[in-house]
């Protein structure tokens, strides 16, 4: 529609010209008069493809193929097949190719059928074998000839055992003949009066071969040692009481202190060992040595000394490289403060006694160091 302002302008012009001239209105520019939108390139290509498809030839009007004729009077002879007209292969519908899933399903079905046939064949063969076995007559076992050894054993079992031999009668007691006694081996008191007195020593006499202490004797000895440890007035007295109990098992024994990773001597007794010489020992504790393993694990050790650097130094200090040693840790406040050492064992006693001894020694050492 014409705008009101343009219409008023036209009327004003006409009035000025005397009413003969009229202003032509502006052509409308609304949405009805716009230029149509051109189709896109893709739309034009789709339209062309549709038109070309509609112009393609079809199969209408082609002759229908029939099945070959079979003669019923004579030999079956196939009738000639009429020639197929020239048809473009692109317009002939080809059979659909099976998918991968269909092929897999068909292969599985064929495999199941083959397995089932093999199982049926095997079952039939087993049935035939069982039938053949059932038809065979059982074989009667033949008695085997008895050997001479078996015959002798059977005869020995059949005969009663012989009676035991009679026990010999004890001989009557006869008093010893004093006339045959050798008085040359008797030591008289008069012969000892001119000799110097023997020095007392803390070493115990060697135990006789085959001797083993009884459990009651060990318990009584440990009770005495524990009482000495609880009433000891010095560290040397506690050490002597401990070494006295270890001497029942080992001929050579020693107490070793551990402080700040260094192994030092405390007290010793036995063959070529004494407290004065052992106090000169100063040996760093090697974690890979036997002493380091006992300190780390806090468990007793019983076995060879070993041939590490620390073990060789210790063996050269004590003058012997023993093949069998005993190490018992003395623990105080979850730390190993000392080791009970022994070698040249003569008897074996339970390790629990050494643990009790080490615990009492730790308590005595704490009490004496306050």
C-alpha angles and dihedrals in degrees: 000000000000114000116245093236092055091047092052090049091054093050091050091053092049092052091053093050093050096260097290099103122068126194111236110231121241114260112257117264100190126134090272092064098046122120113264115255115254117237117250125252093256092052091051091049091051092051091050092049091051092050092049091050092053091055094055117112118254133210093253113125096026118130116260115243115233131200116270115268116250118208116229098189103061138357115342107260122181114234117236114271113236115245116265113236119242104274123171110250090221091069096046114095109240124208115268116257112238116248126244091256092053091049091050092048091050092049091050091049091051091048092049090050091050092048091049091050091049091049091050090049092049092048090051091050091050091050090052091049092049091049090051091049092049091052093054113096115240116258115237113227113247117226110247120224114258115242124232092250092053090048091051091050091049091050092048091052091049093053119075117248117264117258117260117262116262117262116250115252116246116254116247118256116267122191117238119262107243092195091071095051116119108225093182092084095051114102111219126207092237091061092056098052095083096049123092116255118264116255114244115243136188092227117110119226114258114270116247119254113277094014117141126176118239123244091245092051092049092049091050092048092048090050090054092048092049090052090052091049093051092050098038115131097198141025092249091057091051090048093051092051091050094048089048090062094042089052089070088069106025130039092208117044137162143175117230125194123215118205127160092346095308125117114217135171123261109167138337143181137181139061108002091341127110137156094255094057097040092056089069091066115112115166129159112233109248111207090217094053128087091257092052092051092052092047092048098044096034088216129125118260128211119178144066121342095233132221104259123129094265092045093051092050091050092047092051090050095053092040097238139070103218122203095211125038138167124221122181119180120226105214126198123174091352091304130106107238100168144010129222107218128193139162139171092055117200100182138015122237131176115285090225089074091058091049090054090047092051092049092052091046090053091052092048092048091051091049094048094046095056 
